[in-house]
Structures are given as C-alpha cells and as structure tokens.
Amino acid sequence: MEDGPVSCGFKNIFVTMFATFFFFKLLIKVFLALLTHFYIVKGNRKEAARIAEEIYGGISDCWADRSPLHEAAAQGRLLALKTLIAQGVNVNLVTINRVSSLHEACLGGHVACAKALLENGAHVNGVTVHGATPLFNACRSGSAACVNVLLEFGAKAQLEAHLASPIHEAVKRGHRECMEILLANNVNIDQEVPQLGTPLYVACTYQRVDCVKKLLELGASVDHGQSLDTPLHAAARQSSVDIIHLLVDYGAPLRCRNAEGKSALELAAPQSGVEQALLLREGPPALSQLCRLCVRKCLGRACHQAIRELHLPELLERFLLYR
C-alpha cells in the first residue's frame, strides 16, 4: 500500500529536521575545533584542553584525528611504524590535543618505537595541551628504558613549573628507577610544584616507601613539602608507619605546624598505628641521632657520597648512612 501525501510530508519534515540537527551539531564542533586551535596558537593550553573536552565529552584525547602512526606507536607495532615512516608519514603529526606518536610510544613503554621515531626527527620535548611531554609519559608508564632513550636525544629532565613534572609522576606511581635516572640528570630533588609539593611530599602522600627512602638517602629536604605542609604532615594523613619512622630518623620536625596550625600528630587518625608511632617518637632524640643529623647537615646534600669518601670505620659509615 503506497504512502499518502500526508505520510510523505511527515517523512520529509522528519528527514529535514534530522539533517538540520546533524548539520548544526557538525557546525558547532567545527567552530569549537577552530577555537581550540586559536588557543593553542596563543599558548593558552588550559583553555584549549577545556574546549577539547567539551567537543569530545571529557575524553582525554581526540581519537578521531589519530593517525595510523599514532596507532602503531601506541600498540608497539615496530614494523608497521617503520613502514609508515618509510612511506613518508610525518613523525610529528599531532592530534588536536597536541599528542604525538612519540607521546603514545612512551606512554605504552615501547622503547623500540620511541627510538625509531626519535631517529627520524620526532620532537623530543613536544608538549600536549595538558602540559605532558614524552618524558612525563615515560615516567607515567614506568619505562626506565624510554626515559634513558629520551634523555639521550636531548629531553629536558627539569621542566618549567606550569608543565607536568616527570619526577613527580614517577614518584607518584612508585617508579623508583625512573626517579633515580632523573635525579642523576640533575633534576632538583626539592622542586616544589603547585598542588603537588616536592617529590618527597608526593612520595609520602601516595605512600611510596621505596621512593621516600631513596629520596632521603639522596639528600631531599625533610622540612620542604607543600607550602607550610611538611612531608611528615602528608605521611600523618596516611597509614604507613614505616614512612613516619623514616622521616623522623632523618630529622623531620614533630612539632612543626602547617597553615591550619596543626602538627603531624593532630592530623593522624585517633588510635591508629601512625598516631602511636608519632607519640613514641616525641621527646628529645638520642645523642647519637643528633650527632648523625649534625654530620649529615655539615656534609650537605651530597653527604651520601661524601661519607663514603671519608673512609670511616665500617660500623660508623653504616650508621651515618642509615644502614
């Protein structure tokens, strides 16, 4: 049975409305994409990232404009990646969020892909709209091999405060080897990042005991955290008794108060292991502890190496090194 004129009219109206809605939605996305590009050019990466999230519904990257090279790098398909490069694909293609194939390779910990991209001219210090560099992504994935390769090709280990910090990310995720590589490349061990604090403060916040111990061994300031909050304040809010003992052993001030006027003990959960540990460490420290702290302070941040060069009796050397 054929549709009547009324039915056909309704169908035409429906099709027209659907086409108009689709065109209007597409027009808005094009406009927002152009606006995002404008902010990227102007250097306002935060606003560009916000608009990009509006376009893609909060997705961290624009999957629609990822190239085959991005996919090969993200999945660690070295042969496919080399084939694409040999075909002339630009290794520095980026998505609307400025994510490069090198970012993807490092995030996946694919060192062979990362090296192939770098050897073919990939920008080693490229920055996404979120402030992430390939080195940051390598620290996020915990790939020490990627970190080493990036540094060999000139990656900046110490970045400006407004960019995502590789060492803070390594510490946050407990990737001690990546952290040590960065520190060996002259990264400031006490770099304070807004909203994060110092690497030691981050390690205490996320209860990364291995990182806390190594940072203290290498001379991290036990007093410097986030503004007036010390690493001990951060540790007191958590549940790791081991970190409390480490910090106090290295001279953390028990009675220091933060911006709220609270000491570490006042921040600890009542009747918790952390509260008990802090109560046990109150009172004057032992004379041997005071002497150890004094010697380490006189030797400075490089005390770990300096103590070894003094050729002290083994027992005394081990004591000074907290062994």
C-alpha positions as CSV (number, residue, x, y, z in Angstrom):
1,M,0.0,0.0,0.0
2,E,1.5,3.3,-1.1
3,D,2.0,6.1,1.4
4,G,-0.4,9.0,1.1
5,P,0.6,12.7,0.7
6,V,0.3,13.3,4.4
7,S,2.7,10.4,5.3
8,C,5.2,11.6,2.7
9,G,5.0,15.1,4.1
10,F,5.8,13.9,7.6
11,K,8.7,11.8,6.3
12,N,10.1,14.9,4.5
13,I,9.8,17.0,7.6
14,F,11.5,14.3,9.7
15,V,14.4,14.0,7.3
16,T,14.8,17.8,7.1
17,M,14.8,18.1,10.8
18,F,17.3,15.3,11.2
19,A,19.6,16.8,8.5
20,T,19.4,20.3,10.1
21,F,20.2,19.0,13.6
22,F,23.2,17.0,12.2
23,F,24.5,19.9,10.3
24,F,24.1,22.3,13.2
25,K,25.9,19.9,15.5
26,L,28.7,19.5,13.0
27,L,29.0,23.2,12.6
28,I,29.4,23.7,16.4
29,K,32.1,21.1,16.5
30,V,34.0,22.7,13.7
31,F,33.7,26.1,15.4
32,L,35.0,24.7,18.7
33,A,37.8,22.9,17.0
34,L,38.9,26.2,15.3
35,L,38.6,27.9,18.7
36,T,40.8,25.2,20.3
37,H,43.4,25.7,17.6
38,F,43.3,29.5,18.2
39,Y,44.0,29.0,21.9
40,I,46.8,26.5,21.2
41,V,48.5,29.1,18.9
42,K,48.1,31.8,21.6
43,G,49.7,29.5,24.1
44,N,46.6,29.1,26.3
45,R,46.8,25.3,26.7
46,K,44.4,25.1,29.6
47,E,41.6,26.7,27.8
48,A,42.3,24.6,24.7
49,A,42.2,21.5,26.8
50,R,38.9,22.6,28.3
51,I,37.3,23.2,24.9
52,A,38.6,19.9,23.6
53,E,36.9,18.1,26.5
54,E,33.7,19.9,25.6
55,I,34.0,18.6,22.0
56,Y,34.8,15.0,22.9
57,G,32.8,14.6,26.0
58,G,35.6,14.5,28.5
59,I,37.8,12.0,26.6
60,S,41.4,12.8,27.3
61,D,42.4,12.7,23.6
62,C,40.8,13.2,20.2
63,W,40.6,9.7,18.9
64,A,39.1,10.9,15.6
65,D,42.3,12.6,14.4
66,R,44.8,9.9,15.5
67,S,46.9,8.8,12.5
68,P,47.9,5.2,11.7
69,L,51.3,6.2,13.1
70,H,49.8,7.0,16.4
71,E,48.1,3.6,16.5
72,A,51.3,1.8,15.6
73,A,53.3,3.6,18.3
74,A,50.6,3.1,20.9
75,Q,50.4,-0.6,20.2
76,G,54.2,-1.1,19.9
77,R,54.0,-2.4,16.3
78,L,57.5,-1.5,15.3
79,L,57.4,-3.0,11.8
80,A,54.2,-1.1,10.9
81,L,55.6,2.1,12.4
82,K,58.8,1.8,10.3
83,T,56.8,1.1,7.2
84,L,54.7,4.2,7.7
85,I,57.9,6.3,8.3
86,A,59.4,4.9,5.1
87,Q,56.3,5.8,3.2
88,G,56.9,9.4,4.2
89,V,54.4,9.8,7.1
90,N,55.3,12.9,9.2
91,V,56.6,11.6,12.5
92,N,55.5,14.9,14.2
93,L,51.8,14.6,13.3
94,V,49.8,15.6,16.4
95,T,46.1,15.3,17.4
96,I,44.0,18.3,18.4
97,N,45.3,17.9,21.9
98,R,48.9,18.0,20.5
99,V,49.6,14.4,21.3
100,S,52.3,13.0,19.1
101,S,53.2,9.4,18.2
102,L,56.2,9.7,20.5
103,H,53.9,10.5,23.4
104,E,52.0,7.4,22.6
105,A,55.1,5.2,22.3
106,C,56.4,6.4,25.7
107,L,53.0,6.0,27.4
108,G,53.0,2.4,26.3
109,G,56.6,1.9,27.3
110,H,57.5,0.9,23.7
111,V,61.2,1.8,23.7
112,A,62.0,0.5,20.2
113,C,59.1,2.5,18.7
114,A,60.2,5.6,20.6
115,K,63.8,5.2,19.4
116,A,62.7,4.8,15.8
117,L,60.6,8.0,16.0
118,L,63.5,9.9,17.6
119,E,65.9,8.7,15.0
120,N,63.6,10.0,12.3
121,G,63.2,13.5,13.8
122,A,60.4,13.3,16.3
123,H,60.3,16.3,18.7
124,V,61.7,15.0,22.0
125,N,60.2,17.9,24.0
126,G,56.8,18.1,22.4
127,V,54.1,19.3,24.8
128,T,50.4,18.4,24.8
129,V,47.6,20.8,25.7
130,H,47.7,19.2,29.2
131,G,51.4,20.1,29.6
132,A,52.7,16.5,29.2
133,T,56.0,15.7,27.5
134,P,57.1,12.3,26.2
135,L,59.4,12.1,29.2
136,F,56.4,12.6,31.5
137,N,54.6,9.8,29.7
138,A,57.6,7.5,30.0
139,C,57.7,8.2,33.8
140,R,53.9,7.5,34.0
141,S,54.4,4.1,32.3
142,G,57.4,3.3,34.4
143,S,59.6,2.6,31.4
144,A,63.2,3.3,32.5
145,A,64.4,2.3,29.0
146,C,62.2,5.0,27.4
147,V,63.4,7.6,30.0
148,N,67.1,6.8,29.1
149,V,66.4,7.0,25.3
150,L,64.6,10.3,25.6
151,L,67.4,11.8,27.7
152,E,70.0,10.6,25.2
153,F,68.1,12.5,22.5
154,G,68.0,15.7,24.5
155,A,64.8,15.5,26.5
156,K,64.6,18.2,29.3
157,A,64.6,16.5,32.6
158,Q,63.9,19.7,34.6
159,L,60.8,21.5,33.2
160,E,59.0,24.7,34.0
161,A,56.6,24.7,36.9
162,H,53.5,25.0,34.7
163,L,54.3,21.8,32.8
164,A,53.6,18.3,34.1
165,S,56.6,17.2,36.1
166,P,58.2,13.9,35.1
167,I,59.9,13.2,38.5
168,H,56.6,13.9,40.4
169,E,54.8,11.5,38.2
170,A,57.5,8.8,38.6
171,V,57.3,9.2,42.4
172,K,53.5,9.3,42.5
173,R,53.4,5.9,40.7
174,G,56.2,4.4,42.6
175,H,58.6,4.1,39.7
176,R,61.8,4.4,41.7
177,E,64.2,3.6,38.8
178,C,62.8,6.4,36.6
179,M,63.1,8.7,39.6
180,E,66.7,7.8,40.1
181,I,67.6,8.3,36.5
182,L,66.1,11.8,36.5
183,L,67.9,12.7,39.7
184,A,71.2,11.5,38.2
185,N,70.4,14.0,35.4
186,N,70.4,17.0,37.8
187,V,66.7,17.3,38.4
188,N,66.1,19.4,41.5
189,I,65.3,16.9,44.3
190,D,63.3,19.5,46.2
191,Q,61.4,21.0,43.3
192,E,58.0,22.2,44.5
193,V,55.2,22.0,42.1
194,P,51.9,23.8,42.8
195,Q,49.2,21.5,44.1
196,L,51.7,18.7,44.4
197,G,54.6,19.9,46.5
198,T,58.1,18.3,46.4
199,P,58.9,14.8,45.2
200,L,59.3,13.7,48.9
201,Y,55.9,15.2,49.8
202,V,54.3,13.3,46.9
203,A,56.0,10.0,47.9
204,C,54.6,10.4,51.4
205,T,51.1,11.3,50.1
206,Y,51.0,8.2,48.0
207,Q,52.9,6.0,50.5
208,R,55.7,5.1,48.2
209,V,58.1,3.8,50.9
210,D,61.0,2.9,48.5
211,C,60.9,6.3,46.9
212,V,60.7,8.0,50.3
213,K,63.8,6.1,51.5
214,K,65.8,6.8,48.3
215,L,64.9,10.5,48.3
216,L,66.0,10.8,51.9
217,E,69.3,9.0,51.2
218,L,70.0,11.3,48.3
219,G,69.5,14.4,50.4
220,A,65.9,15.5,50.0
221,S,64.8,18.2,52.5
222,V,62.7,16.6,55.2
223,D,61.3,20.0,56.0
224,H,60.2,21.0,52.5
225,G,56.8,19.8,51.4
226,Q,53.9,21.8,50.0
227,S,53.8,25.4,51.3
228,L,53.7,25.0,55.1
229,D,52.8,21.4,55.0
230,T,55.8,19.2,55.6
231,P,56.3,15.6,54.3
232,L,55.5,14.4,57.9
233,H,52.1,16.2,57.7
234,A,51.4,14.3,54.5
235,A,52.5,11.0,56.0
236,A,50.4,11.5,59.1
237,R,47.2,11.7,57.0
238,Q,48.0,8.2,55.6
239,S,48.6,4.9,57.2
240,S,52.3,4.0,56.6
241,V,54.1,3.7,60.0
242,D,57.3,2.9,58.1
243,I,57.3,6.3,56.4
244,I,56.8,8.0,59.8
245,H,59.8,6.3,61.2
246,L,61.9,7.1,58.1
247,L,61.1,10.8,58.3
248,V,61.7,11.1,62.0
249,D,65.0,9.2,61.6
250,Y,66.1,11.8,59.1
251,G,65.2,14.7,61.4
252,A,61.6,15.6,60.5
253,P,60.3,18.2,63.0
254,L,57.5,16.6,65.0
255,R,56.1,19.9,66.3
256,C,56.1,21.9,63.1
257,R,52.7,23.3,62.3
258,N,51.1,23.8,58.9
259,A,48.9,26.6,57.6
260,E,46.0,25.3,59.6
261,G,48.1,25.4,62.8
262,K,48.2,21.7,63.1
263,S,51.1,19.3,63.9
264,A,51.5,15.9,62.3
265,L,50.2,14.3,65.5
266,E,47.0,16.3,65.3
267,L,46.4,15.1,61.7
268,A,46.9,11.4,62.5
269,A,43.8,9.2,62.8
270,P,42.9,8.6,66.5
271,Q,44.3,5.3,68.0
272,S,45.9,4.5,64.6
273,G,49.4,3.0,64.1
274,V,50.6,6.3,62.8
275,E,49.4,8.2,66.0
276,Q,51.2,5.6,68.1
277,A,54.4,5.9,66.1
278,L,54.3,9.7,66.4
279,L,53.7,9.5,70.2
280,L,56.6,7.1,70.6
281,R,59.0,9.5,68.8
282,E,58.1,12.5,70.9
283,G,60.6,13.8,73.4
284,P,64.3,14.6,72.9
285,P,66.2,12.4,70.4
286,A,69.2,10.3,71.4
287,L,72.6,11.9,71.3
288,S,73.8,9.5,68.6
289,Q,70.8,10.6,66.4
290,L,71.6,14.3,67.0
291,C,75.3,13.6,66.0
292,R,74.3,11.8,62.9
293,L,72.0,14.6,61.8
294,C,74.6,17.2,62.5
295,V,77.3,15.3,60.5
296,R,74.9,14.9,57.5
297,K,73.9,18.5,57.7
298,C,77.5,19.7,57.6
299,L,78.3,17.5,54.6
300,G,75.3,18.9,52.7
301,R,73.1,17.3,50.1
302,A,75.9,15.2,48.7
303,C,76.5,13.6,52.2
304,H,75.8,10.1,50.8
305,Q,78.8,10.2,48.6
306,A,80.9,12.3,50.9
307,I,80.5,9.8,53.8
308,R,81.9,7.0,51.6
309,E,84.9,9.1,50.6
310,L,85.9,9.7,54.3
311,H,87.0,6.1,54.6
312,L,85.5,5.8,58.1
313,P,85.3,2.5,60.1
314,E,82.6,0.3,58.6
315,L,80.3,0.4,61.6
316,L,80.4,4.3,61.8
317,E,79.9,4.6,58.0
318,R,76.8,2.3,58.1
319,F,75.4,4.3,61.0
320,L,75.7,7.6,59.1
321,L,74.2,6.0,56.0
322,Y,71.2,4.5,58.0
323,R,72.3,1.0,57.0
